[in-house]
Amino acid sequence: MPNRRPDKALAPHPALLPNSSAAIMSDAMLAHLIRPTPLVLIEAIF
């Protein structure tokens, strides 16, 4: 596949990139998966 980038696996986590909305989204998803605190659960409901 010519469109495959072998360095994609070595790319930094989106949360490490500043000023990125994707970092906020990924960080929120990680918070849900790793540490579902009451605050995160409340934010998920509302």
KOLLUMSE-632369 format. One record per atom (N, C-alpha, C, O): residue number from 0; residue in one letter; chain; atom name; x, y, z. Coordinates in steps of 0.02 Angstrom, whole numbers, always signed. Example, Ala and Ser with C-alpha at 12.3 -4.5 7.8 and 13.67 -1.06 7.14 Angstrom:
BEGIN
[0; 'a'; 'A'; 'N'; [+660; -284; +390]]
[0; 'a'; 'A'; 'CA'; [+615; -225; +390]]
[0; 'a'; 'A'; 'C'; [+660; -165; +390]]
[0; 'a'; 'A'; 'O'; [+712; -166; +423]]
[1; 's'; 'A'; 'N'; [+642; -112; +354]]
[1; 's'; 'A'; 'CA'; [+684; -53; +357]]
[1; 's'; 'A'; 'C'; [+645; +2; +394]]
[1; 's'; 'A'; 'O'; [+670; +57; +402]]
END
This chain:
BEGIN
[0; 'm'; 'A'; 'N'; [+42; -60; +0]]
[0; 'm'; 'A'; 'CA'; [+0; +0; +0]]
[0; 'm'; 'A'; 'C'; [+44; +63; +0]]
[0; 'm'; 'A'; 'O'; [+81; +74; +48]]
[1; 'p'; 'A'; 'N'; [+41; +102; -51]]
[1; 'p'; 'A'; 'CA'; [+85; +161; -56]]
[1; 'p'; 'A'; 'C'; [+66; +216; -6]]
[1; 'p'; 'A'; 'O'; [+107; +260; +8]]
[2; 'n'; 'A'; 'N'; [+5; +214; +21]]
[2; 'n'; 'A'; 'CA'; [-17; +267; +66]]
[2; 'n'; 'A'; 'C'; [+2; +252; +139]]
[2; 'n'; 'A'; 'O'; [-9; +294; +182]]
[3; 'r'; 'A'; 'N'; [+29; +193; +152]]
[3; 'r'; 'A'; 'CA'; [+48; +176; +221]]
[3; 'r'; 'A'; 'C'; [+110; +214; +243]]
[3; 'r'; 'A'; 'O'; [+158; +218; +205]]
[4; 'r'; 'A'; 'N'; [+108; +241; +303]]
[4; 'r'; 'A'; 'CA'; [+166; +277; +330]]
[4; 'r'; 'A'; 'C'; [+196; +235; +386]]
[4; 'r'; 'A'; 'O'; [+165; +227; +438]]
[5; 'p'; 'A'; 'N'; [+256; +209; +376]]
[5; 'p'; 'A'; 'CA'; [+287; +166; +427]]
[5; 'p'; 'A'; 'C'; [+302; +204; +492]]
[5; 'p'; 'A'; 'O'; [+309; +173; +545]]
[6; 'd'; 'A'; 'N'; [+307; +271; +488]]
[6; 'd'; 'A'; 'CA'; [+323; +310; +548]]
[6; 'd'; 'A'; 'C'; [+261; +328; +588]]
[6; 'd'; 'A'; 'O'; [+265; +363; +638]]
[7; 'k'; 'A'; 'N'; [+203; +304; +565]]
[7; 'k'; 'A'; 'CA'; [+141; +322; +599]]
[7; 'k'; 'A'; 'C'; [+139; +292; +670]]
[7; 'k'; 'A'; 'O'; [+113; +323; +716]]
[8; 'a'; 'A'; 'N'; [+167; +233; +678]]
[8; 'a'; 'A'; 'CA'; [+167; +201; +743]]
[8; 'a'; 'A'; 'C'; [+214; +238; +791]]
[8; 'a'; 'A'; 'O'; [+206; +234; +852]]
[9; 'l'; 'A'; 'N'; [+263; +273; +764]]
[9; 'l'; 'A'; 'CA'; [+311; +309; +806]]
[9; 'l'; 'A'; 'C'; [+289; +381; +819]]
[9; 'l'; 'A'; 'O'; [+324; +418; +853]]
[10; 'a'; 'A'; 'N'; [+232; +400; +791]]
[10; 'a'; 'A'; 'CA'; [+208; +469; +801]]
[10; 'a'; 'A'; 'C'; [+189; +480; +874]]
[10; 'a'; 'A'; 'O'; [+164; +434; +907]]
[11; 'p'; 'A'; 'N'; [+201; +539; +900]]
[11; 'p'; 'A'; 'CA'; [+185; +554; +970]]
[11; 'p'; 'A'; 'C'; [+110; +553; +981]]
[11; 'p'; 'A'; 'O'; [+70; +560; +935]]
[12; 'h'; 'A'; 'N'; [+91; +543; +1043]]
[12; 'h'; 'A'; 'CA'; [+20; +542; +1060]]
[12; 'h'; 'A'; 'C'; [-10; +610; +1047]]
[12; 'h'; 'A'; 'O'; [+22; +661; +1059]]
[13; 'p'; 'A'; 'N'; [-72; +613; +1021]]
[13; 'p'; 'A'; 'CA'; [-104; +677; +1006]]
[13; 'p'; 'A'; 'C'; [-105; +724; +1067]]
[13; 'p'; 'A'; 'O'; [-105; +785; +1059]]
[14; 'a'; 'A'; 'N'; [-107; +696; +1127]]
[14; 'a'; 'A'; 'CA'; [-109; +738; +1187]]
[14; 'a'; 'A'; 'C'; [-43; +775; +1197]]
[14; 'a'; 'A'; 'O'; [-40; +824; +1233]]
[15; 'l'; 'A'; 'N'; [+10; +750; +1164]]
[15; 'l'; 'A'; 'CA'; [+75; +783; +1171]]
[15; 'l'; 'A'; 'C'; [+81; +843; +1125]]
[15; 'l'; 'A'; 'O'; [+128; +883; +1132]]
[16; 'l'; 'A'; 'N'; [+35; +850; +1078]]
[16; 'l'; 'A'; 'CA'; [+38; +906; +1031]]
[16; 'l'; 'A'; 'C'; [-2; +964; +1059]]
[16; 'l'; 'A'; 'O'; [-60; +956; +1077]]
[17; 'p'; 'A'; 'N'; [+29; +1024; +1065]]
[17; 'p'; 'A'; 'CA'; [-6; +1082; +1093]]
[17; 'p'; 'A'; 'C'; [-58; +1111; +1045]]
[17; 'p'; 'A'; 'O'; [-53; +1103; +985]]
[18; 'n'; 'A'; 'N'; [-108; +1145; +1074]]
[18; 'n'; 'A'; 'CA'; [-159; +1179; +1035]]
[18; 'n'; 'A'; 'C'; [-191; +1131; +985]]
[18; 'n'; 'A'; 'O'; [-196; +1145; +926]]
[19; 's'; 'A'; 'N'; [-214; +1074; +1010]]
[19; 's'; 'A'; 'CA'; [-245; +1025; +966]]
[19; 's'; 'A'; 'C'; [-311; +1003; +996]]
[19; 's'; 'A'; 'O'; [-313; +976; +1051]]
[20; 's'; 'A'; 'N'; [-365; +1013; +958]]
[20; 's'; 'A'; 'CA'; [-431; +991; +983]]
[20; 's'; 'A'; 'C'; [-433; +915; +987]]
[20; 's'; 'A'; 'O'; [-468; +887; +1028]]
[21; 'a'; 'A'; 'N'; [-395; +882; +943]]
[21; 'a'; 'A'; 'CA'; [-393; +809; +944]]
[21; 'a'; 'A'; 'C'; [-362; +784; +1010]]
[21; 'a'; 'A'; 'O'; [-380; +732; +1035]]
[22; 'a'; 'A'; 'N'; [-315; +823; +1037]]
[22; 'a'; 'A'; 'CA'; [-284; +804; +1100]]
[22; 'a'; 'A'; 'C'; [-335; +806; +1156]]
[22; 'a'; 'A'; 'O'; [-335; +763; +1200]]
[23; 'i'; 'A'; 'N'; [-379; +857; +1154]]
[23; 'i'; 'A'; 'CA'; [-431; +862; +1205]]
[23; 'i'; 'A'; 'C'; [-479; +804; +1200]]
[23; 'i'; 'A'; 'O'; [-499; +774; +1250]]
[24; 'm'; 'A'; 'N'; [-498; +787; +1138]]
[24; 'm'; 'A'; 'CA'; [-545; +732; +1128]]
[24; 'm'; 'A'; 'C'; [-514; +666; +1150]]
[24; 'm'; 'A'; 'O'; [-546; +627; +1186]]
[25; 's'; 'A'; 'N'; [-451; +653; +1130]]
[25; 's'; 'A'; 'CA'; [-419; +590; +1148]]
[25; 's'; 'A'; 'C'; [-407; +586; +1223]]
[25; 's'; 'A'; 'O'; [-414; +533; +1253]]
[26; 'd'; 'A'; 'N'; [-390; +643; +1253]]
[26; 'd'; 'A'; 'CA'; [-378; +643; +1325]]
[26; 'd'; 'A'; 'C'; [-443; +629; +1363]]
[26; 'd'; 'A'; 'O'; [-442; +594; +1413]]
[27; 'a'; 'A'; 'N'; [-498; +655; +1338]]
[27; 'a'; 'A'; 'CA'; [-563; +642; +1370]]
[27; 'a'; 'A'; 'C'; [-581; +568; +1364]]
[27; 'a'; 'A'; 'O'; [-607; +538; +1410]]
[28; 'm'; 'A'; 'N'; [-567; +539; +1305]]
[28; 'm'; 'A'; 'CA'; [-582; +468; +1295]]
[28; 'm'; 'A'; 'C'; [-538; +425; +1339]]
[28; 'm'; 'A'; 'O'; [-561; +375; +1368]]
[29; 'l'; 'A'; 'N'; [-474; +444; +1346]]
[29; 'l'; 'A'; 'CA'; [-429; +406; +1389]]
[29; 'l'; 'A'; 'C'; [-452; +411; +1462]]
[29; 'l'; 'A'; 'O'; [-447; +363; +1500]]
[30; 'a'; 'A'; 'N'; [-477; +469; +1481]]
[30; 'a'; 'A'; 'CA'; [-501; +478; +1549]]
[30; 'a'; 'A'; 'C'; [-561; +431; +1562]]
[30; 'a'; 'A'; 'O'; [-568; +404; +1616]]
[31; 'h'; 'A'; 'N'; [-603; +423; +1511]]
[31; 'h'; 'A'; 'CA'; [-660; +378; +1518]]
[31; 'h'; 'A'; 'C'; [-637; +305; +1525]]
[31; 'h'; 'A'; 'O'; [-665; +267; +1564]]
[32; 'l'; 'A'; 'N'; [-585; +286; +1486]]
[32; 'l'; 'A'; 'CA'; [-564; +217; +1485]]
[32; 'l'; 'A'; 'C'; [-520; +200; +1545]]
[32; 'l'; 'A'; 'O'; [-526; +145; +1574]]
[33; 'i'; 'A'; 'N'; [-476; +246; +1564]]
[33; 'i'; 'A'; 'CA'; [-426; +230; +1615]]
[33; 'i'; 'A'; 'C'; [-451; +249; +1685]]
[33; 'i'; 'A'; 'O'; [-450; +208; +1730]]
[34; 'r'; 'A'; 'N'; [-473; +312; +1693]]
[34; 'r'; 'A'; 'CA'; [-492; +335; +1760]]
[34; 'r'; 'A'; 'C'; [-561; +368; +1757]]
[34; 'r'; 'A'; 'O'; [-566; +429; +1757]]
[35; 'p'; 'A'; 'N'; [-615; +329; +1756]]
[35; 'p'; 'A'; 'CA'; [-683; +357; +1755]]
[35; 'p'; 'A'; 'C'; [-702; +385; +1823]]
[35; 'p'; 'A'; 'O'; [-739; +353; +1861]]
[36; 't'; 'A'; 'N'; [-677; +444; +1838]]
[36; 't'; 'A'; 'CA'; [-692; +476; +1902]]
[36; 't'; 'A'; 'C'; [-763; +502; +1902]]
[36; 't'; 'A'; 'O'; [-793; +511; +1848]]
[37; 'p'; 'A'; 'N'; [-792; +516; +1960]]
[37; 'p'; 'A'; 'CA'; [-860; +543; +1963]]
[37; 'p'; 'A'; 'C'; [-868; +606; +1922]]
[37; 'p'; 'A'; 'O'; [-920; +617; +1891]]
[38; 'l'; 'A'; 'N'; [-816; +648; +1920]]
[38; 'l'; 'A'; 'CA'; [-820; +710; +1881]]
[38; 'l'; 'A'; 'C'; [-828; +694; +1807]]
[38; 'l'; 'A'; 'O'; [-868; +726; +1773]]
[39; 'v'; 'A'; 'N'; [-790; +645; +1783]]
[39; 'v'; 'A'; 'CA'; [-795; +626; +1713]]
[39; 'v'; 'A'; 'C'; [-863; +596; +1698]]
[39; 'v'; 'A'; 'O'; [-893; +609; +1646]]
[40; 'l'; 'A'; 'N'; [-889; +557; +1745]]
[40; 'l'; 'A'; 'CA'; [-955; +526; +1735]]
[40; 'l'; 'A'; 'C'; [-1009; +580; +1734]]
[40; 'l'; 'A'; 'O'; [-1056; +576; +1695]]
[41; 'i'; 'A'; 'N'; [-1002; +630; +1777]]
[41; 'i'; 'A'; 'CA'; [-1051; +684; +1778]]
[41; 'i'; 'A'; 'C'; [-1049; +723; +1713]]
[41; 'i'; 'A'; 'O'; [-1101; +741; +1685]]
[42; 'e'; 'A'; 'N'; [-988; +736; +1687]]
[42; 'e'; 'A'; 'CA'; [-981; +772; +1624]]
[42; 'e'; 'A'; 'C'; [-1009; +730; +1567]]
[42; 'e'; 'A'; 'O'; [-1034; +758; +1518]]
[43; 'a'; 'A'; 'N'; [-1005; +664; +1573]]
[43; 'a'; 'A'; 'CA'; [-1031; +622; +1519]]
[43; 'a'; 'A'; 'C'; [-1107; +623; +1518]]
[43; 'a'; 'A'; 'O'; [-1138; +617; +1465]]
[44; 'i'; 'A'; 'N'; [-1137; +631; +1577]]
[44; 'i'; 'A'; 'CA'; [-1211; +632; +1580]]
[44; 'i'; 'A'; 'C'; [-1238; +697; +1551]]
[44; 'i'; 'A'; 'O'; [-1286; +697; +1513]]
[45; 'f'; 'A'; 'N'; [-1205; +753; +1569]]
[45; 'f'; 'A'; 'CA'; [-1230; +818; +1546]]
[45; 'f'; 'A'; 'C'; [-1196; +840; +1482]]
[45; 'f'; 'A'; 'O'; [-1211; +894; +1456]]
END
